[in-house]
Amino acid sequence: MKKLVLAFCALALLAGCASTGEPGSQVAVNPLTYTDIPDPDIVRVGNDYYMVSTTMYFCPGAPIMHSKDLVHWRIISYVYDVIEDDDKYNLRNEQQAYGKGQWAATLRYHKGTWYCLFVANDQHKTYLYKTKNIEKGPWKRNEIEGFFMHDASLLFDDDNRLWVAWGNGEIHLVELEPDGSAVKAGAEEQVIIDSPRRGWMLRAEGSHLYHIGDYYYLLEIDWPRGGVRTATCWRSKDIQGPYESKVVLQGTLGGRGDGIAQGPIVDTQFGDWYAIQFQDHGAVGRIPTLQRVSWVDGWPIMGNNGVPEEEVTVNLKADGEDYVWDNDEFDSSSLALVWQWNHKEPEGWSLTERPGWMKLSANSCYFGLPDARGTLTQRTVGPRSVSEVLLDASALQPGDEAGLCAFQSRSARIGIEVTREGKRMVTLREKEEVLSQMQLEGEQVYLRIRYVFTPMEEGDVPDTAFFSWSADGENWYNFNYALEMRFTLDYFTGYRSGLYCFHREGQGGAAYFDYFHQWVY
């Protein structure tokens, strides 16, 4: 299986290669990437496109992605390693940051400097990071007095003044110092939009602020009662208003009832305009879609006259391949960018102690998976996918647990638990409830999770996950169990596959993972 997956990836890489910065044509099929990339914001500099997304409590956070064609996106860096080195991000004293952390970053480029601003609602603070090099950093961090909740957006105007807009229902505006270090001395915060209340269950949030031509534009998300997510645009010739509004995208896509809204618009170097707006997509998360933008009477109308499109012709030559999830043979000395830790990076992990293997140490005692720091995660992929690892459990000690999990609030995991007598038990748990146990005679075990997010064949049930294990990688034992996955707001992220290792008692040993493979089937 390992050789087949590697061969498939090599072919995909060759197929994605093309020249850069050239006009062309390709058809993008929505949703893009089919994985959890919510709250996107995009900046174009020359022929290059850069996108930031929300990853909340995962560390490192605020991934920066790069594209040449608006279709294929690669993670190239992160803005920060950890928001704060406190009890929350160390999972100490019963504190955590689930469902919180970094929300809806805004990304801007101005006179050679990159700016990334976001709120961390576990800290109740606003952070602004700056760098001269978006790929290599370093990012200089500043805390701005004031909590710009929800979903703030930066704008440098034609006079080099720096503004930030944010809010929910009521959209606020205030001017910052030109370097973004603080609210400008003497500046007064004001409400520039008070969206209608009657008939809406979600009012104006997810701000994206632009100055295009004669108008200032604010893109927002609304949600009418009994309807679907809706992209609404507000515009004014004065940044302080008054603003008028128009629905610019409303409708469903791909047979789902989830509407599409919240995200940026961007022009290409050839003068075309596109929007990336995300779609709630159940347990796999919030997935980006690409929509064309047509300017009608000065309004950025998305899709086909305001209706989302499943296929979009992009007037850019196909270039590159996606890199927001990937296989890993653990043969590098550094951690691949597609991985994020659940909360702060732990101690005791290594890619060099045993070359070709990822070592995770059970160096801390926890009650269960949600409390355990050091779970290493990757995004899952739709419409259906499989995650697989090979685990060497020989160094685990009595009281240790290690394996592969489907990570969200309603989690399940399959792995090895070592009894006080030293027996290695293949154990299936949903949350902390043991569903099945059987003894492993050897030291190594293959573990697999099969995900169904969107039914593709008769008998598929949406948002379910199935678990299996093998002693030899050929003969598999499939548990008569299906995890009913749910996207829940207490975690606020799509399901991820995670590698975990912790102990409930004793001194704690270590788990060694030979590879992580993920493929769509």
C-alpha positions as CSV (number, residue, x, y, z in Angstrom):
1,M,0.0,0.0,0.0
2,K,2.8,2.4,0.8
3,K,4.4,2.0,-2.7
4,L,1.0,2.6,-4.3
5,V,0.3,5.8,-2.4
6,L,3.8,7.1,-3.2
7,A,3.4,6.4,-6.9
8,F,0.0,8.1,-6.9
9,C,1.5,11.2,-5.3
10,A,4.4,11.3,-7.8
11,L,2.0,11.2,-10.7
12,A,-0.2,13.9,-9.1
13,L,2.9,16.1,-8.7
14,L,4.0,15.7,-12.3
15,A,0.4,16.4,-13.5
16,G,0.3,19.6,-11.5
17,C,3.5,21.2,-12.9
18,A,3.1,24.2,-15.2
19,S,4.6,27.5,-15.9
20,T,3.9,30.5,-13.7
21,G,2.2,33.9,-14.1
22,E,0.8,33.2,-17.5
23,P,-2.8,33.6,-18.9
24,G,-4.6,30.4,-19.5
25,S,-7.7,28.5,-18.7
26,Q,-8.6,25.7,-16.3
27,V,-11.8,24.5,-14.8
28,A,-12.0,24.5,-11.0
29,V,-14.5,22.1,-9.5
30,N,-16.0,23.1,-6.2
31,P,-15.4,22.6,-3.4
32,L,-11.7,23.3,-3.6
33,T,-9.4,21.0,-1.6
34,Y,-12.4,19.3,0.1
35,T,-10.8,19.9,3.5
36,D,-11.2,22.3,6.4
37,I,-9.9,25.8,5.4
38,P,-12.4,28.3,7.0
39,D,-12.4,32.1,7.2
40,P,-10.0,32.7,4.3
41,D,-8.4,36.0,3.4
42,I,-6.3,36.5,0.3
43,V,-3.8,39.0,-1.0
44,R,-2.2,39.1,-4.5
45,V,1.3,40.5,-4.9
46,G,2.3,40.4,-8.6
47,N,1.7,36.9,-9.9
48,D,1.5,35.4,-6.5
49,Y,-1.5,34.8,-4.2
50,Y,-1.3,34.3,-0.5
51,M,-4.1,33.1,1.8
52,V,-4.5,32.8,5.6
53,S,-7.0,30.7,7.4
54,T,-8.4,29.9,10.8
55,T,-6.9,27.0,12.8
56,M,-8.0,28.2,16.3
57,Y,-6.2,26.2,19.1
58,F,-3.9,24.1,16.8
59,C,-0.2,25.0,17.0
60,P,1.6,26.4,15.0
61,G,-1.3,28.6,13.9
62,A,-2.6,30.9,11.2
63,P,-1.3,29.0,8.2
64,I,0.0,31.0,5.2
65,M,-0.8,29.3,1.8
66,H,0.5,30.2,-1.6
67,S,-0.9,29.8,-5.1
68,K,-0.1,30.8,-8.6
69,D,-3.6,29.9,-10.0
70,L,-6.1,30.4,-7.2
71,V,-7.0,26.7,-7.4
72,H,-4.0,24.9,-6.0
73,W,-2.8,26.0,-2.5
74,R,0.3,25.1,-0.6
75,I,1.1,25.8,3.1
76,I,4.4,27.7,3.1
77,S,4.5,28.9,6.7
78,Y,2.7,29.8,9.9
79,V,2.4,33.2,11.6
80,Y,3.0,32.0,15.1
81,D,4.2,29.0,17.1
82,V,1.8,29.5,20.0
83,I,-0.4,32.4,21.0
84,E,0.5,32.4,24.7
85,D,2.6,30.0,26.7
86,D,0.0,29.7,29.4
87,D,-2.2,27.1,31.2
88,K,-4.6,27.0,28.3
89,Y,-2.1,26.1,25.6
90,N,-0.2,23.7,28.0
91,L,-3.5,22.0,28.9
92,R,-2.8,22.6,32.6
93,N,-5.1,23.1,35.6
94,E,-8.1,21.9,33.6
95,Q,-7.8,24.8,31.1
96,Q,-7.8,24.6,27.3
97,A,-8.6,26.6,24.2
98,Y,-11.0,24.3,22.3
99,G,-13.2,26.3,20.0
100,K,-11.2,29.5,20.7
101,G,-7.8,30.7,19.9
102,Q,-7.1,32.4,16.5
103,W,-10.2,33.5,14.6
104,A,-10.6,34.9,11.1
105,A,-7.2,36.5,10.5
106,T,-6.9,39.4,8.0
107,L,-3.9,39.5,5.7
108,R,-2.6,42.6,4.0
109,Y,0.6,43.8,2.2
110,H,1.7,47.4,2.2
111,K,5.0,49.0,1.1
112,G,7.1,45.9,1.5
113,T,5.5,44.7,4.8
114,W,3.0,41.9,5.5
115,Y,0.4,42.5,8.2
116,C,-1.7,39.8,9.8
117,L,-4.3,40.7,12.5
118,F,-6.6,38.5,14.4
119,V,-8.4,38.1,17.8
120,A,-7.8,35.3,20.2
121,N,-11.0,34.9,22.0
122,D,-9.5,32.7,24.7
123,Q,-7.2,35.6,25.6
124,H,-9.7,38.4,24.8
125,K,-6.9,40.2,22.9
126,T,-6.2,41.5,19.4
127,Y,-2.8,40.6,17.9
128,L,-1.1,42.2,14.9
129,Y,1.9,40.4,13.4
130,K,4.3,42.0,10.8
131,T,7.0,40.6,8.6
132,K,9.1,41.5,5.6
133,N,9.2,37.8,4.5
134,I,5.9,36.0,4.5
135,E,7.5,32.6,3.9
136,K,10.5,32.7,6.2
137,G,9.6,35.3,8.8
138,P,10.2,36.2,11.5
139,W,6.9,37.8,12.4
140,K,7.0,40.6,14.9
141,R,4.1,40.6,17.3
142,N,2.1,43.4,18.8
143,E,-0.9,43.5,21.1
144,I,-3.5,46.1,20.3
145,E,-5.6,47.5,23.1
146,G,-9.2,46.6,22.2
147,F,-10.9,43.3,21.4
148,F,-12.0,43.5,17.7
149,M,-14.5,40.7,17.8
150,H,-15.8,39.3,15.4
151,D,-13.7,38.8,12.3
152,A,-11.7,42.0,11.8
153,S,-10.5,43.3,8.5
154,L,-7.6,45.7,7.8
155,L,-7.5,48.3,5.0
156,F,-4.8,50.8,4.0
157,D,-6.5,53.6,2.1
158,D,-5.1,55.8,-0.7
159,D,-3.7,58.2,1.9
160,N,-1.8,55.4,3.7
161,R,-4.2,55.5,6.7
162,L,-4.8,52.2,8.3
163,W,-8.3,51.2,9.3
164,V,-9.9,48.1,11.0
165,A,-13.5,47.1,10.7
166,W,-15.1,44.3,12.8
167,G,-18.3,43.2,14.5
168,N,-21.5,41.1,14.4
169,G,-24.7,42.8,13.4
170,E,-23.2,46.2,14.1
171,I,-19.9,46.8,12.2
172,H,-17.4,49.0,13.9
173,L,-14.6,51.1,12.4
174,V,-11.6,52.7,13.9
175,E,-8.3,54.1,12.6
176,L,-5.0,52.6,13.7
177,E,-1.6,54.1,13.9
178,P,0.1,53.8,10.5
179,D,2.4,51.0,11.8
180,G,-0.6,49.1,13.3
181,S,0.8,49.3,16.8
182,A,-2.3,50.8,18.5
183,V,-5.5,52.7,17.9
184,K,-4.6,56.1,16.6
185,A,-4.3,58.7,19.2
186,G,-7.6,60.6,19.3
187,A,-9.4,58.3,16.9
188,E,-13.0,57.5,17.8
189,E,-14.6,54.1,17.2
190,Q,-17.9,54.3,15.3
191,V,-20.6,52.0,14.1
192,I,-20.8,52.3,10.3
193,I,-23.3,49.5,9.6
194,D,-26.3,48.4,11.7
195,S,-27.7,45.5,9.8
196,P,-31.4,44.6,9.8
197,R,-32.5,42.6,12.8
198,R,-35.9,41.2,11.7
199,G,-35.8,37.9,9.8
200,W,-32.1,37.2,10.4
201,M,-30.6,34.7,12.7
202,L,-27.0,35.7,11.8
203,R,-26.4,39.4,11.1
204,A,-23.3,40.9,9.3
205,E,-20.1,39.3,10.3
206,G,-16.9,38.1,8.7
207,S,-15.8,41.5,7.5
208,H,-13.6,42.0,4.3
209,L,-13.0,45.7,3.7
210,Y,-11.7,47.0,0.4
211,H,-11.3,50.3,-1.5
212,I,-12.0,49.7,-5.2
213,G,-12.6,52.5,-7.6
214,D,-14.9,55.1,-6.1
215,Y,-16.3,52.9,-3.4
216,Y,-15.4,51.3,-0.1
217,Y,-16.8,47.8,0.0
218,L,-17.5,45.6,3.1
219,L,-18.3,42.0,2.4
220,E,-20.2,40.3,5.1
221,I,-22.1,37.1,5.9
222,D,-25.8,37.0,6.8
223,W,-28.1,34.1,7.5
224,P,-31.9,34.7,7.0
225,R,-34.3,32.6,9.1
226,G,-35.3,29.6,7.1
227,G,-32.7,30.3,4.5
228,V,-29.0,29.7,3.9
229,R,-25.7,31.5,4.5
230,T,-25.7,34.6,2.3
231,A,-22.9,36.9,1.1
232,T,-23.9,40.5,1.5
233,C,-21.9,43.5,0.2
234,W,-22.1,47.0,1.7
235,R,-20.7,50.0,-0.1
236,S,-20.1,53.7,0.4
237,K,-18.0,56.5,-1.2
238,D,-16.9,57.5,2.3
239,I,-15.3,54.9,4.5
240,Q,-17.4,56.2,7.4
241,G,-20.6,55.8,5.5
242,P,-23.5,55.9,4.9
243,Y,-23.5,52.4,3.4
244,E,-26.0,50.7,1.1
245,S,-26.3,46.9,0.8
246,K,-26.9,44.2,-1.8
247,V,-27.0,40.4,-1.7
248,V,-24.1,39.2,-4.0
249,L,-24.2,35.4,-3.4
250,Q,-27.0,33.2,-2.1
251,G,-27.8,29.5,-2.7
252,T,-26.7,25.9,-2.1
253,L,-24.1,23.7,-3.9
254,G,-23.5,20.0,-4.5
255,G,-26.8,18.8,-3.2
256,R,-26.2,20.2,0.3
257,G,-28.4,22.6,2.2
258,D,-25.4,24.6,3.4
259,G,-25.1,28.0,1.9
260,I,-21.9,29.6,0.8
261,A,-20.5,32.9,2.3
262,Q,-17.7,34.6,4.1
263,G,-14.4,35.2,2.3
264,P,-12.5,37.6,0.1
265,I,-12.5,38.8,-3.4
266,V,-9.3,39.3,-5.4
267,D,-8.3,40.5,-8.9
268,T,-5.8,38.7,-11.1
269,Q,-2.9,40.3,-12.8
270,F,-5.0,40.1,-16.0
271,G,-7.9,42.0,-14.6
272,D,-10.3,39.2,-13.8
273,W,-12.0,39.0,-10.4
274,Y,-12.8,35.9,-8.2
275,A,-14.1,35.2,-4.8
276,I,-13.2,32.4,-2.3
277,Q,-16.2,31.8,0.0
278,F,-16.4,28.8,2.3
279,Q,-19.2,26.3,2.6
280,D,-20.2,24.5,5.8
281,H,-19.7,20.9,4.8
282,G,-20.6,18.8,7.9
283,A,-17.9,16.9,9.8
284,V,-15.1,17.4,7.3
285,G,-15.3,21.1,8.1
286,R,-15.7,24.4,6.3
287,I,-14.5,24.1,2.8
288,P,-13.5,26.9,0.4
289,T,-15.2,27.4,-3.0
290,L,-14.1,29.5,-5.9
291,Q,-16.6,31.8,-7.5
292,R,-16.2,34.2,-10.4
293,V,-17.0,37.8,-9.8
294,S,-18.8,40.0,-12.3
295,W,-19.1,43.8,-11.6
296,V,-22.7,44.8,-12.2
297,D,-23.6,48.5,-11.6
298,G,-20.6,48.7,-9.3
299,W,-21.5,45.6,-7.3
300,P,-19.3,42.5,-7.1
301,I,-21.8,39.8,-8.0
302,M,-20.5,36.3,-7.4
303,G,-21.2,33.0,-9.2
304,N,-23.8,32.9,-11.9
305,N,-25.7,36.1,-11.3
306,G,-25.5,35.6,-7.5
307,V,-26.0,31.8,-7.5
308,P,-23.0,29.5,-6.5
309,E,-21.4,27.6,-9.3
310,E,-20.1,24.0,-9.1
311,E,-17.6,24.5,-11.9
312,V,-15.7,27.7,-12.6
313,T,-13.4,28.6,-15.5
314,V,-10.4,30.3,-14.1
315,N,-8.4,32.5,-16.5
316,L,-5.0,31.4,-15.1
317,K,-2.8,28.6,-16.2
318,A,-2.9,25.6,-13.9
319,D,0.2,25.6,-11.7
320,G,1.4,23.4,-8.8
321,E,-0.5,21.0,-6.6
322,D,-2.3,21.2,-3.3
323,Y,-0.3,20.8,-0.1
324,V,-2.7,21.3,2.8
325,W,-2.5,17.6,3.7
326,D,-0.1,14.9,2.7
327,N,1.5,11.5,3.3
328,D,4.6,11.4,5.6
329,E,7.3,8.8,5.7
330,F,8.9,10.7,8.7
331,D,12.2,10.6,6.9
332,S,12.9,14.3,7.4
333,S,14.6,16.0,10.4
334,S,11.9,18.6,10.6
335,L,8.1,18.4,10.9
336,A,6.2,18.8,7.7
337,L,4.1,21.9,7.4
338,V,0.8,19.9,7.0
339,W,1.0,18.9,10.7
340,Q,-0.3,20.8,13.7
341,W,-0.2,20.0,17.3
342,N,-3.3,20.0,19.5
343,H,-2.4,23.0,21.6
344,K,1.3,23.8,22.3
345,E,4.1,21.7,20.9
346,P,5.0,19.0,23.5
347,E,8.3,17.9,24.8
348,G,9.8,14.5,24.0
349,W,9.0,14.1,20.3
350,S,11.7,13.4,17.7
351,L,12.2,12.7,14.0
352,T,16.0,12.0,14.4
353,E,16.3,9.7,17.5
354,R,15.2,6.8,15.2
355,P,15.5,8.0,11.6
356,G,12.4,7.2,9.5
357,W,10.1,7.2,12.6
358,M,8.1,9.8,14.5
359,K,8.7,9.4,18.2
360,L,5.9,10.6,20.5
361,S,6.6,10.4,24.2
362,A,4.1,9.6,27.0
363,N,5.9,12.0,29.3
364,S,2.8,13.5,30.9
365,C,-0.2,11.9,32.7
366,Y,-3.7,12.7,31.5
367,F,-7.2,11.4,32.1
368,G,-7.9,11.0,28.4
369,L,-7.4,12.3,24.9
370,P,-8.9,15.8,25.2
371,D,-6.6,16.6,28.1
372,A,-3.5,15.2,26.5
373,R,-1.0,17.6,25.0
374,G,1.0,16.3,22.1
375,T,-1.6,15.0,19.7
376,L,-0.2,15.5,16.2
377,T,-3.0,16.2,13.6
378,Q,-3.7,16.6,9.9
379,R,-6.9,17.6,8.1
380,T,-9.1,14.8,6.9
381,V,-10.3,14.9,3.3
382,G,-13.6,14.4,1.5
383,P,-15.6,13.1,-0.1
384,R,-14.2,9.8,1.3
385,S,-10.7,9.1,2.6
386,V,-8.5,6.7,4.6
387,S,-5.8,7.4,7.2
388,E,-3.3,4.7,8.1
389,V,-0.2,4.4,10.3
390,L,2.2,1.7,11.3
391,L,2.9,1.9,15.1
392,D,5.8,0.3,16.9
393,A,4.6,-0.2,20.5
394,S,7.7,-1.9,21.9
395,A,8.7,1.1,23.9
396,L,5.3,1.7,25.5
397,Q,5.2,1.1,29.3
398,P,2.3,0.0,31.5
399,G,-0.4,2.7,31.7
400,D,0.5,4.1,28.2
401,E,-1.8,4.7,25.3
402,A,-0.8,5.4,21.7
403,G,-2.5,5.2,18.3
404,L,-4.6,6.9,15.7
405,C,-7.7,9.0,16.4
406,A,-10.6,10.8,14.6
407,F,-10.2,14.1,16.5
408,Q,-13.1,16.4,17.3
409,S,-15.4,16.8,20.3
410,R,-17.1,13.5,19.5
411,S,-13.9,11.5,19.0
412,A,-12.9,7.9,18.6
413,R,-9.5,6.2,18.5
414,I,-7.8,2.9,17.9
415,G,-4.5,2.1,19.4
416,I,-2.4,0.1,21.9
417,E,-3.0,0.3,25.6
418,V,-0.5,-1.4,27.9
419,T,-1.9,-3.1,31.0
420,R,-0.2,-3.1,34.4
421,E,0.9,-6.7,33.6
422,G,2.6,-5.4,30.4
423,K,0.1,-6.8,27.9
424,R,-0.4,-4.8,24.7
425,M,-4.1,-4.5,24.0
426,V,-5.6,-3.2,20.7
427,T,-8.2,-0.9,22.0
428,L,-11.1,0.9,20.4
429,R,-12.6,3.8,22.3
430,E,-15.3,6.4,21.6
431,K,-14.3,9.3,23.8
432,E,-13.2,7.5,26.9
433,E,-15.5,4.5,26.7
434,V,-13.8,1.2,25.8
435,L,-15.8,-0.5,23.0
436,S,-13.4,-3.4,22.2
437,Q,-10.1,-4.9,23.3
438,M,-8.0,-7.7,22.0
439,Q,-4.4,-8.7,22.7
440,L,-1.6,-7.9,20.3
441,E,0.9,-10.7,20.2
442,G,3.7,-8.8,18.5
443,E,5.1,-5.3,18.9
444,Q,3.9,-3.6,15.7
445,V,0.4,-2.9,14.6
446,Y,-1.2,-1.2,11.5
447,L,-4.1,1.1,12.3
448,R,-6.6,2.6,9.9
449,I,-9.6,4.9,9.9
450,R,-11.9,5.1,6.9
451,Y,-13.9,8.3,6.6
452,V,-17.2,8.8,4.7
453,F,-18.1,12.5,4.6
454,T,-20.2,12.5,1.4
455,P,-21.9,9.3,0.1
456,M,-20.4,8.1,-3.2
457,E,-21.8,4.6,-3.4
458,E,-25.0,2.8,-2.3
459,G,-24.7,2.0,1.4
460,D,-22.5,5.0,2.3
461,V,-23.7,6.9,5.3
462,P,-22.6,10.6,5.5
463,D,-20.3,11.7,8.3
464,T,-19.3,8.3,9.6
465,A,-15.9,6.8,10.4
466,F,-14.8,3.1,10.6
467,F,-11.8,1.6,12.4
468,S,-9.7,-1.4,11.7
469,W,-6.3,-2.9,12.6
470,S,-3.8,-5.5,11.2
471,A,-0.8,-7.3,12.5
472,D,0.8,-7.7,9.1
473,G,-0.6,-4.9,6.9
474,E,-2.5,-7.4,4.7
475,N,-5.2,-9.1,6.9
476,W,-7.4,-6.5,8.5
477,Y,-9.9,-6.8,11.4
478,N,-12.8,-4.4,10.9
479,F,-14.7,-3.4,14.0
480,N,-18.5,-3.6,13.8
481,Y,-18.7,0.1,14.8
482,A,-19.2,3.4,13.1
483,L,-18.4,6.8,14.7
484,E,-21.2,9.3,13.9
485,M,-19.2,12.4,13.3
486,R,-20.5,15.9,14.1
487,F,-19.1,19.3,13.5
488,T,-19.6,20.9,16.9
489,L,-19.0,24.4,18.0
490,D,-17.2,23.5,21.2
491,Y,-14.2,22.6,19.0
492,F,-15.3,24.5,15.9
493,T,-13.0,22.6,13.6
494,G,-13.4,19.8,11.0
495,Y,-12.4,16.3,11.9
496,R,-8.7,15.6,11.9
497,S,-6.7,12.4,12.0
498,G,-4.3,12.5,15.0
499,L,-1.4,10.5,16.3
500,Y,-1.4,10.4,20.1
501,C,0.7,9.1,23.0
502,F,0.0,9.7,26.7
503,H,-0.2,7.7,29.9
504,R,-2.7,7.5,32.7
505,E,-0.3,6.1,35.3
506,G,3.3,5.0,35.6
507,Q,6.4,6.6,34.2
508,G,5.5,6.7,30.6
509,G,7.3,5.3,27.5
510,A,7.2,6.2,23.8
511,A,5.4,5.3,20.6
512,Y,7.1,5.2,17.2
513,F,5.2,5.8,14.0
514,D,6.8,4.5,10.7
515,Y,4.5,6.5,8.4
516,F,1.2,8.3,8.0
517,H,-0.7,7.7,4.8
518,Q,-3.9,9.4,3.7
519,W,-5.7,8.8,0.4
520,V,-9.0,9.5,-1.2
521,Y,-11.0,6.5,-2.5
